[in-house]
Each structure stands twice: as structure tokens, then as C-alpha cells.
Amino acid sequence: MLKNKKIILGITGSIAAYKAAYLIRALVKKGAEVQVVITPAGKEFITPLTLSTLSNKPVISEFFSNRDGAWNSHVDLGLWADAMLVAPATASTIAKMANGVADNMLITTYLSCKAPVFIAPAMDLDMFAHPATQQNLEKLRSFGNQIIEPAEGELASHLIGKGRMEEPDIIVQRLENFFASQTELQKKKILITAGPTYEKIDPVRFIGNYSSGKMGFALAEACAGKGAEVILIAGPVSLKTQHPNIRRINVESAEEMYQAAVREFAESDAAILCAAVADYRPETVSQDKIKRENKEEMTLHLVANKDIAASLGATKRSNQLLVGFALETSNELTHAADKLKRKNFDFIVLNSLRDPGAGFQVDTNKIVILDAKGDAISYLVKSKQEVALDIVNKLVTLLQ
């Protein structure tokens, strides 16, 4: 899976820099083309001569390679790569990556990189456990970067704990698994709904909910990253898509989402219904702004919106999959299992507002996946990008 892949290997100032030599050798043996970018501090731990000999490429460290005006383009590097791997990644470099402090060639290359980025931290256990480092790592995850967790063992300080850079063979396997996963949904069309819907009361007021759309957008990126053609039907959110395989359809109301979902599902292999669709809408919508003057009360008569999940479940063919979401506040498993059957889902993703880190307008989620066979799998609190991968991996197993 690594044959002919172009890999940027970023090396920073850590005692674990010696492992970069093994990484380069392993990647080259797999057929990858490796370009090393090293920080000035990194050169104190391993020489560019060693790295250049192993990679068969000049090592890049500075913006300007000599005094004749020649310079190294971080933009070109970012466009060239199929992946970027920063290993080892120190606490300092992780902080700079998380906050865009572009004061060396490695960081500017990272900020210009269009390809997936993998980060393998290496530092003492207290540095790794410090809230500042953990917050920076969480921030990088929220950007879509993949963190290769460090291992536990004896550290440079001779203390025992978590902070050792993961072994090169495991890192290489992680890259191989990533590139293998990019083809898992090739030739599949996946429909995803995301965000809230707004149901108009008058030209300036609406009934809505707190959905940010982050979970649905993370699912769209995860499906596209595995090779799928994604149709993302998005309610009114300010989020942007990144992957070119995502075709976005913007809607506002539940009726608009219903029409788009029914139309697109007919040609889809699967649908993931992640949107928080309003169950009801005002029966009448005022054409003018409703004035408050002389009105101590306002009564709205609400009528039910069309049920997107039930409609798709009723028309689902045997070669299509349908995935639903259940956000509950009590009797969670019972309500989710009931919804799974009523809507004819193949599996349902349950999250509870009673779980810290789950629900609306946060960057994390905690889910349980229940499938039509009655199996239930619980997951820990994770970033929504990681949760999306768990959900999509379940979808892949069923599609295959």
C-alpha cells in the first residue's frame, strides 16, 4: 500500500530522532518516496547526512538552502505529498502545529500540506500528560490530524510511563492501514444528512435546535476519505467541507431536507441520517415580521414534518443500508432499540445528553452502536472525527 507513495517525514528535537532512521528504511523498503524535513533542534540528535543517505534525497531544514537566492518551497512540498508524518513530535512542535506558529520549515510545510497528517509524540511522561499538551493534541485531532499515541516504557529521564514514540514498524503499519482504508468505499455513493433545520415563523424568526453539524460533517469527511462519493445534505451551518469527493446540498427546512434526501437516496448505496430534523413546523408562516406591540402572548399551531427516516426505511432496497441517530435523555437503550426497528435501520448510533462530552455544539461524542442483530457496542468519549471513523468502519463491514 505504500508503493510509490510520497511521504514527508518531519523530525524534531527529541532523543527519539534516532528512530527516524529505522522509519525511513522501512518506508523505502515498502516502495515509498521519503522527503525529510528536520527542525534545527532535530539536527542536534541525528545528522542530515544519515537521513539523506537513507532517503536518497537532500534533507530540508532551512527556508533558504544557500546564498544564491534558491529556496525550499513549503507550498510545493505540501502539494507533492500523499501523507505527512511528524515523528518524533516534541511538545514544542505539537504546540506550534496546534496554534500555527510558523517559525521553521517543518511547521510551514505542515500548514501548507493538503495530505493527511500523522503525528507521533515523543516526550517525558509529565510533559505528555500536562493539560497544555493534551489540549494541543485534541486541537490537532479536531483539525483532522491523526495522532499515533506514544507507548509506555522507560523514557530518557529513566522514569517509566507513557511518552515513548511508537515503534517504527507499528507506525509504518498505521500508514499502510490508512492507505488501504482509502479504497474501502470506492464506487460507493453515501448520502449523509447533517446539522439542524430551521422552521420559519416569520421572515426573522424560526424554530430550530442546537445542532452544530460537526458530527455529520466529520462523517462526510470520513466516508470521502475511504473513497466514497458523498452527498452531504446540510442544514443551516457555517461549517465547510474539505474533501473533493463531497457534493454539498444546502437546505434550510425539514421539507427541503426531505425532498433532497428522497431524491438522492434512490441512487445511493447507504444513507447516514445524522441531521437533527425538526419534528414540527408552524402551520402558517407570516409574510411580515410579527410585531410584539399590544400582544402579551403569541400562540403557534404546529404540524408534523414528514419523517425522513421512516420514508427512506420504507423504500430501502435489499442492497441499501440505512443508519440512524438517536439523541436521548432517558431510557436511552430502550428508546434507541425501538427507533431502530420502527425506522428499519441497519444500525443506529445512540448518544445521551446525560453523558459528559456528548451532544450538541461540542467537539467530542460518546456513542453506543446498536445493530439489527441486537448487538450493542459502547465507545469511550472521543473526538467527533474519531467517532466518525468508528461509525464508518461499522458501515464498511456491513457493505462488504
C-alpha positions as CSV (number, residue, x, y, z in Angstrom):
1,M,0.0,0.0,0.0
2,L,3.0,2.3,0.3
3,K,4.5,1.7,-3.1
4,N,5.1,5.0,-4.9
5,K,3.5,6.9,-2.0
6,K,5.2,10.3,-1.4
7,I,5.8,10.8,2.4
8,I,7.1,13.9,4.1
9,L,8.9,12.8,7.3
10,G,9.1,15.6,9.8
11,I,11.8,15.2,12.5
12,T,12.0,17.3,15.6
13,G,14.5,17.7,18.5
14,S,13.9,14.6,20.5
15,I,16.1,11.7,21.7
16,A,13.7,9.5,19.7
17,A,15.0,11.1,16.5
18,Y,17.3,8.0,16.1
19,K,14.1,6.0,15.3
20,A,13.6,8.2,12.2
21,A,16.5,6.2,10.6
22,Y,14.5,3.0,11.0
23,L,11.4,4.7,9.8
24,I,13.0,5.9,6.6
25,R,14.5,2.4,5.9
26,A,11.1,0.7,6.4
27,L,9.2,3.2,4.3
28,V,11.7,3.0,1.4
29,K,11.7,-0.8,1.6
30,K,7.9,-0.6,1.1
31,G,8.4,1.4,-2.0
32,A,7.7,4.9,-0.6
33,E,9.5,8.0,-1.6
34,V,10.6,9.9,1.6
35,Q,11.4,13.6,1.9
36,V,12.8,14.5,5.3
37,V,12.1,17.9,6.8
38,I,14.0,18.5,10.0
39,T,13.9,21.3,12.6
40,P,17.2,23.0,13.6
41,A,16.9,21.2,17.0
42,G,16.4,17.9,15.3
43,K,19.9,18.1,13.7
44,E,21.3,18.0,17.2
45,F,20.1,14.5,17.6
46,I,20.6,12.9,14.2
47,T,22.7,14.2,11.2
48,P,21.2,15.2,7.9
49,L,23.9,13.0,6.2
50,T,22.5,9.9,7.8
51,L,18.9,10.8,6.8
52,S,19.9,11.8,3.3
53,T,21.8,8.6,2.7
54,L,18.8,6.5,3.8
55,S,16.2,8.5,1.9
56,N,18.3,9.2,-1.2
57,K,17.1,12.8,-1.1
58,P,18.7,16.0,0.3
59,V,17.3,16.8,3.7
60,I,15.4,20.1,4.0
61,S,15.8,22.2,7.1
62,E,16.0,25.8,6.3
63,F,13.9,28.1,4.0
64,F,17.0,29.1,2.1
65,S,19.4,26.4,1.0
66,N,22.3,28.7,0.0
67,R,23.1,32.3,-0.7
68,D,22.3,32.4,-4.4
69,G,18.5,33.0,-3.9
70,A,17.5,29.4,-4.1
71,W,14.9,28.4,-1.5
72,N,12.8,25.5,-0.4
73,S,9.1,25.8,-1.2
74,H,6.9,24.5,1.7
75,V,3.9,25.1,-0.7
76,D,5.3,22.7,-3.3
77,L,6.1,20.2,-0.6
78,G,2.6,20.3,0.7
79,L,1.1,19.7,-2.7
80,W,3.7,16.9,-3.5
81,A,2.9,14.6,-0.6
82,D,0.4,11.8,-0.2
83,A,1.0,12.0,3.6
84,M,3.0,13.8,6.2
85,L,4.4,12.1,9.2
86,V,5.9,14.0,12.1
87,A,7.9,11.5,14.1
88,P,9.2,12.3,16.7
89,A,6.9,15.2,17.5
90,T,8.0,17.2,20.6
91,A,5.7,19.1,22.9
92,S,7.1,22.3,21.4
93,T,6.4,21.3,17.8
94,I,2.9,20.0,18.7
95,A,2.1,23.4,20.3
96,K,3.3,25.2,17.2
97,M,1.3,23.0,14.9
98,A,-1.8,23.4,17.0
99,N,-1.5,27.2,17.0
100,G,0.0,27.9,13.6
101,V,3.4,29.3,14.9
102,A,5.2,29.1,11.6
103,D,8.8,29.7,12.6
104,N,10.5,26.9,10.9
105,M,10.4,24.9,7.7
106,L,8.6,21.9,9.2
107,I,5.7,24.0,10.6
108,T,5.2,26.0,7.3
109,T,5.2,22.7,5.4
110,Y,2.6,21.3,7.8
111,L,0.4,24.4,7.3
112,S,0.7,24.0,3.5
113,C,0.1,20.3,3.4
114,K,-3.0,19.1,1.6
115,A,-2.4,15.4,2.5
116,P,-3.4,13.6,5.7
117,V,-1.0,14.3,8.6
118,F,0.1,11.7,11.2
119,I,1.8,12.8,14.5
120,A,3.8,10.6,16.7
121,P,4.5,12.4,20.0
122,A,7.7,11.7,22.0
123,M,8.4,13.3,25.3
124,D,8.7,12.7,29.1
125,L,5.6,11.4,30.8
126,D,4.8,14.6,32.7
127,M,5.1,16.7,29.6
128,F,2.8,14.3,27.7
129,A,0.2,14.2,30.5
130,H,0.3,18.0,31.0
131,P,-3.1,19.7,30.2
132,A,-1.5,22.1,27.8
133,T,-0.1,19.2,25.7
134,Q,-3.3,17.2,25.8
135,Q,-5.3,20.3,24.8
136,N,-2.9,20.8,21.8
137,L,-3.3,17.2,20.8
138,E,-7.1,17.4,21.0
139,K,-6.9,20.6,18.9
140,L,-4.8,18.8,16.3
141,R,-7.3,15.9,16.2
142,S,-10.2,18.4,15.7
143,F,-8.3,19.6,12.6
144,G,-8.4,16.0,11.2
145,N,-4.8,15.1,12.1
146,Q,-4.2,11.5,13.2
147,I,-2.3,11.1,16.5
148,I,-0.2,7.9,16.9
149,E,-0.3,7.5,20.6
150,P,3.1,7.1,22.3
151,A,3.9,3.8,24.1
152,E,4.7,3.2,27.7
153,G,8.2,2.3,28.9
154,E,11.4,3.7,30.1
155,L,12.0,7.3,29.0
156,A,15.1,9.4,28.5
157,S,14.7,10.6,32.1
158,H,14.8,6.9,33.2
159,L,11.2,7.3,34.5
160,I,8.7,4.8,33.5
161,G,5.5,6.0,31.8
162,K,3.7,7.0,28.6
163,G,5.7,9.1,26.3
164,R,7.9,6.8,24.2
165,M,7.5,7.4,20.5
166,E,5.7,4.4,19.0
167,E,8.0,1.8,17.3
168,P,8.7,2.4,13.6
169,D,7.2,-0.9,12.4
170,I,3.9,0.0,14.1
171,I,3.9,3.5,12.6
172,V,4.5,2.1,9.1
173,Q,1.7,-0.4,9.6
174,R,-0.5,2.5,10.6
175,L,0.3,4.3,7.4
176,E,-0.4,1.1,5.4
177,N,-3.7,0.6,7.1
178,F,-4.6,4.2,6.2
179,F,-3.9,3.9,2.5
180,A,-5.7,0.5,2.4
181,S,-8.7,2.1,4.0
182,Q,-8.9,4.7,1.2
183,T,-10.3,2.1,-1.1
184,E,-12.8,0.5,1.2
185,L,-15.8,2.6,0.0
186,Q,-14.6,3.1,-3.6
187,K,-17.5,3.0,-6.1
188,K,-20.0,3.5,-3.2
189,K,-22.3,6.5,-3.0
190,I,-23.1,7.6,0.6
191,L,-25.9,10.0,1.5
192,I,-25.4,12.0,4.7
193,T,-27.7,14.5,6.4
194,A,-26.2,17.0,8.9
195,G,-27.0,20.0,11.0
196,P,-30.3,21.4,12.2
197,T,-33.3,22.5,10.2
198,Y,-35.0,25.9,10.7
199,E,-38.8,26.1,10.5
200,K,-39.9,29.7,9.8
201,I,-42.3,31.6,11.9
202,D,-41.9,34.8,10.0
203,P,-39.1,36.4,7.9
204,V,-36.9,36.9,11.0
205,R,-37.9,34.1,13.4
206,F,-37.7,30.3,13.3
207,I,-38.0,27.1,15.4
208,G,-34.6,25.3,15.5
209,N,-32.3,23.4,17.7
210,Y,-28.7,23.4,18.9
211,S,-27.1,21.1,16.4
212,S,-23.8,22.3,15.0
213,G,-23.5,19.8,12.2
214,K,-20.0,18.8,13.3
215,M,-20.8,15.1,13.6
216,G,-22.4,14.9,10.2
217,F,-19.5,16.8,8.5
218,A,-17.0,14.5,10.2
219,L,-18.9,11.5,8.8
220,A,-18.8,13.1,5.3
221,E,-15.0,13.6,5.5
222,A,-14.5,10.0,6.9
223,C,-16.6,8.4,4.1
224,A,-14.9,10.5,1.4
225,G,-11.5,9.6,2.9
226,K,-12.3,5.9,2.3
227,G,-13.1,6.5,-1.4
228,A,-16.8,7.1,-1.3
229,E,-18.8,9.6,-3.4
230,V,-20.6,11.6,-0.7
231,I,-23.8,13.6,-1.0
232,L,-24.0,15.8,2.1
233,I,-27.4,17.4,2.7
234,A,-26.6,20.2,5.2
235,G,-28.9,22.3,7.2
236,P,-28.0,25.9,8.0
237,V,-24.5,25.6,9.5
238,S,-21.3,27.6,9.0
239,L,-19.0,24.5,8.5
240,K,-17.0,23.9,5.4
241,T,-16.2,20.7,3.6
242,Q,-12.6,19.7,2.7
243,H,-12.6,16.6,0.6
244,P,-13.3,17.0,-3.2
245,N,-15.4,13.8,-3.2
246,I,-18.1,15.6,-1.1
247,R,-21.0,17.2,-3.0
248,R,-22.9,19.5,-0.7
249,I,-26.6,20.4,-0.9
250,N,-27.6,23.2,1.4
251,V,-31.2,23.3,2.7
252,E,-33.0,25.1,5.5
253,S,-36.3,23.5,6.4
254,A,-37.2,19.9,7.1
255,E,-39.3,19.8,3.9
256,E,-36.3,20.8,1.8
257,M,-34.2,18.2,3.5
258,Y,-36.9,15.6,3.0
259,Q,-37.2,16.3,-0.8
260,A,-33.4,16.2,-1.2
261,A,-32.9,13.0,0.8
262,V,-35.7,11.1,-1.0
263,R,-34.3,12.2,-4.4
264,E,-30.7,11.3,-3.6
265,F,-31.3,8.1,-1.7
266,A,-32.7,6.3,-4.7
267,E,-29.2,6.2,-6.3
268,S,-27.2,5.7,-3.0
269,D,-25.7,2.6,-1.6
270,A,-26.2,3.8,2.0
271,A,-27.5,6.8,4.0
272,I,-26.4,8.1,7.4
273,L,-29.1,10.3,8.8
274,C,-27.2,12.5,11.3
275,A,-29.2,15.7,11.0
276,A,-31.3,17.0,13.9
277,V,-34.5,17.5,11.8
278,A,-37.3,19.4,13.4
279,D,-40.3,17.2,14.1
280,Y,-42.8,20.1,13.8
281,R,-43.2,23.3,11.9
282,P,-45.6,26.3,12.3
283,E,-48.8,25.6,10.3
284,T,-48.7,29.1,8.9
285,V,-45.8,31.4,8.2
286,S,-46.3,35.1,8.5
287,Q,-45.1,37.0,5.4
288,D,-44.3,40.0,7.5
289,K,-42.5,40.3,10.8
290,I,-44.8,39.7,13.7
291,K,-44.9,42.8,15.9
292,R,-44.9,42.5,19.7
293,E,-46.9,45.7,20.4
294,N,-50.2,45.1,22.2
295,K,-49.5,41.3,22.3
296,E,-48.8,39.7,25.6
297,E,-48.9,36.2,24.2
298,M,-48.2,34.5,20.9
299,T,-49.6,31.1,20.1
300,L,-48.1,28.9,17.4
301,H,-50.0,26.0,16.0
302,L,-47.5,23.3,15.0
303,V,-48.0,20.5,12.5
304,A,-45.7,17.4,12.0
305,N,-43.0,17.4,9.4
306,K,-42.5,14.4,7.1
307,D,-40.4,11.7,8.7
308,I,-37.3,11.4,6.6
309,A,-36.0,8.2,8.3
310,A,-39.3,6.4,8.1
311,S,-39.7,7.3,4.4
312,L,-36.3,6.1,3.5
313,G,-36.7,3.0,5.6
314,A,-39.9,2.1,3.8
315,T,-38.4,2.4,0.4
316,K,-34.9,0.9,1.2
317,R,-33.9,-1.9,-1.1
318,S,-32.1,-5.0,0.0
319,N,-28.8,-3.7,-1.4
320,Q,-29.1,-0.4,0.5
321,L,-28.1,0.4,4.1
322,L,-29.7,2.9,6.4
323,V,-28.1,4.3,9.5
324,G,-29.9,6.5,12.0
325,F,-29.0,8.5,15.1
326,A,-30.8,8.7,18.5
327,L,-30.2,11.5,20.9
328,E,-31.9,10.6,24.2
329,T,-32.2,11.9,27.7
330,S,-33.6,8.9,29.5
331,N,-34.1,5.1,28.9
332,E,-31.6,5.5,26.2
333,L,-31.1,1.9,25.0
334,T,-34.8,1.1,25.1
335,H,-35.7,4.2,23.0
336,A,-32.8,3.6,20.5
337,A,-33.7,-0.1,20.0
338,D,-37.3,0.9,19.4
339,K,-36.4,3.5,16.9
340,L,-34.0,1.1,15.1
341,K,-37.0,-1.3,14.4
342,R,-39.6,1.4,13.6
343,K,-37.4,3.2,11.1
344,N,-36.0,0.0,9.5
345,F,-32.4,1.0,10.2
346,D,-29.5,-1.4,9.8
347,F,-27.9,0.1,12.8
348,I,-28.4,3.2,15.0
349,V,-25.9,5.5,16.8
350,L,-27.1,6.4,20.3
351,N,-25.8,9.3,22.3
352,S,-27.1,10.6,25.5
353,L,-27.2,14.2,26.7
354,R,-26.5,12.8,30.2
355,D,-23.0,11.8,29.1
356,P,-20.4,14.5,29.5
357,G,-18.7,15.3,26.2
358,A,-21.7,14.2,24.1
359,G,-24.5,16.1,22.4
360,F,-24.8,19.4,20.6
361,Q,-22.1,22.1,20.0
362,V,-19.1,20.1,21.4
363,D,-16.1,18.6,19.6
364,T,-16.4,15.2,21.3
365,N,-19.0,12.5,21.4
366,K,-19.7,9.3,23.3
367,I,-21.8,6.7,21.4
368,V,-23.3,3.2,21.5
369,I,-23.9,1.4,18.2
370,L,-26.9,-0.9,18.1
371,D,-27.5,-3.1,15.1
372,A,-30.4,-5.0,13.7
373,K,-29.0,-8.3,15.1
374,G,-29.3,-6.9,18.6
375,D,-25.6,-6.3,19.2
376,A,-24.6,-3.2,21.1
377,I,-21.0,-1.8,21.2
378,S,-20.2,1.1,23.6
379,Y,-17.3,3.5,22.9
380,L,-15.4,5.9,25.1
381,V,-15.5,9.7,24.7
382,K,-13.6,10.6,21.5
383,S,-13.3,13.5,19.1
384,K,-16.1,13.6,16.6
385,Q,-13.5,12.8,13.9
386,E,-12.6,9.5,15.7
387,V,-16.3,8.8,16.4
388,A,-17.0,9.2,12.7
389,L,-14.4,6.6,11.8
390,D,-15.9,4.1,14.3
391,I,-19.3,4.6,12.6
392,V,-17.9,4.4,9.1
393,N,-15.9,1.3,9.9
394,K,-19.2,-0.3,11.1
395,L,-20.8,0.7,7.8
396,V,-17.9,-0.7,5.8
397,T,-18.2,-4.1,7.4
398,L,-21.9,-4.3,6.5
399,L,-21.4,-3.1,2.9
400,Q,-18.7,-5.7,2.4
